[in-house]
Amino acid sequence: MAEKKLLASIAFVVVVLFSFSVLFSSDLRSPLSSFASSFSSPRCAGGWERTPPLNVYMYDLPPRFHIKMLGGGAGDRGGGFPRWPRTSGLKRQHSVEYWMMASLVPGGSAGGRAEAVRVSDGEAADVFFVPFFSSLSFNTHGHNMTDPDTEIDRQLQIDLLDILKKSKYWERSGGRDHVIPMHHPNAFRFLRDQVNASILVVADFGRYPRNLSSLSKDVVAPYVHVVDSFLDDDLPDPFESRPTLLFFRGRTVRKDEGIVRSKLKKILKGYDDVHYENSMASGEGIKASSKGMRSSKFCLHPAGDTPSSCRLFDAIVSHCVPVIVSDRIELPFEDEIDYSEFSLFFSVEEALRPGYMVNQLRNIQKDKWMDMWKKLKSITRHYEFQYPTKSEDAVNMIWRQVRYKLPAANLAVHRSRRLKIPDWWNQRRR
């Protein structure tokens, strides 16, 4: 009898173990294990299981708010969306608004997956896009701030607000589910405070008070790079083929946090393998910058008039490891991309310590630099603006960031609809 009980116990244990092996087998995955694994992937480019594209309602604004500002230099696509003007110069670096609009017109997306699609019915929309070229308006109509033409920029903002406030979609959400590009630090400068609830697409927060813009609701977008992408960077030894240690070419006289540039000029003087040159932007200057970046191991990115500048993204597409000197910079797509894998960061205090930054760069071994260079090559696609868009390029990454902001926007909309008194949560507790 005891022998039968022993055999029965052994058989039971075998059955239990077999059941567990089936339950947790990688080949015979249970619904529970499949569900868990779908949440184990990090939220990085392509990490999540694919979700339906964002449904975007784009306001049908008159051309004076957008493509008319492109002027006669805009190229013809044979009846399609006009090309960005080749003669636009530095205006291109803040042209995010153009590329976002282009992604929503017919033919704006090709190959791979689009993160956003245009819908004609606002009731079916997840978000509402306002195609006002506010950066181009500033650069075209009011670049010198005191020009008489700046009145055109102001009037466009007035007229746009009039259109939005008459919209039932704006009225029902207070603009919280509306996306408005303001990439130039002076874009929409006259009436910013009237759209402070919207999802703003910005370069950084250098010119925005906290009650207008914040990382919790707004999207930080990359500058559109002005140098050509380095497409054939396939030399057998890229480290040795870049003889310059540290490269900078640009304006050394800047305002606010950018004052550090003139100080760095003195600190970095006298190093044979450091190129630090004052220069104005021009066609030839951009070519010279591109050549210098492609022949340098590290590219210096000090703050401009605001914490960021286009130079960082020129360095990325040139596969030159960025050296970022800015105490208040915010970076695009940082919830998906770890910049420390391909960039170096110095505080202003560290950068202005004589010899410190250069010595740190000299101590970086070839293997470490090669890892950063390879990472740069792998993420460059996320900073490319193009028409039509491609999967995980800059515009698709921006639309994905908009999706991430929507839960907070929807929360605010739903709470505002039921509140009977001013929002107690934002009142200072006594």
ZIMONOR-V151986 format. One record per pair of residues at least 24 apart in sequence whose C-alpha atoms are under 7 Angstrom apart, sorted by the first residue. I is the first residue (numbers start at 1). J is the second residue. Records with the same first field share a line. If there is no record, write none. Layout:
BEGIN
I: J, J
END
This chain:
BEGIN
43: 336
44: 336, 337
45: 336
53: 114, 115, 116, 117
54: 115, 116, 117, 126
55: 116, 117, 118, 119, 125, 126, 127
56: 116, 117, 118, 119, 125, 126, 127, 128, 129
57: 118, 119, 120, 121, 122, 125, 127, 128, 129
58: 118, 128, 129, 130
59: 129, 130, 131
65: 132, 133, 156
66: 131, 132, 133
91: 136, 139
92: 224
93: 223, 224, 225, 226, 310
94: 135, 183, 184, 223, 224
95: 224
96: 183, 224
97: 131, 133, 181
98: 133
99: 385, 395
100: 395
101: 131
102: 387
103: 388, 389
107: 388
108: 387, 388, 389
109: 388, 389, 390
110: 388, 389, 390
111: 390, 391
112: 390, 391
113: 391
114: 391, 396
115: 396, 399, 400
116: 399
127: 177, 178
128: 177, 178, 179
129: 178, 179, 180
130: 178, 179, 180
134: 182, 187, 188
135: 182, 183, 184, 187
138: 186, 187
154: 190
157: 188, 191
173: 413
176: 409, 413
177: 409
204: 307, 308, 329, 330
206: 306, 307
217: 405
219: 401, 402
220: 331, 332
221: 332, 398
222: 332, 383
223: 310, 313
224: 385
225: 310, 313, 314
226: 314
227: 286, 290, 314
229: 317, 318
230: 317, 318
239: 297, 366
241: 295
242: 295, 296, 297
243: 295, 296
244: 273, 274, 295, 296, 297
245: 273, 274, 296, 297, 298
246: 273, 274, 275, 296, 297, 298, 299, 300
247: 274, 275, 276, 292, 293, 296, 298, 299, 300
248: 275, 276, 277, 299, 300
249: 276, 277, 278, 279, 289
250: 277, 278, 279, 280
251: 278, 279, 280
252: 278
254: 304, 305
255: 305
256: 305
257: 303, 304, 305, 306, 307
258: 302, 303, 304, 305, 306
261: 302
264: 352
267: 352, 354
293: 318, 320
294: 318, 320
296: 320
297: 321
298: 322, 323
299: 323
300: 324
301: 325
302: 326
316: 376, 380
317: 380
319: 373, 376, 377
321: 372, 373
325: 351
341: 372
342: 372, 373, 375, 376
END
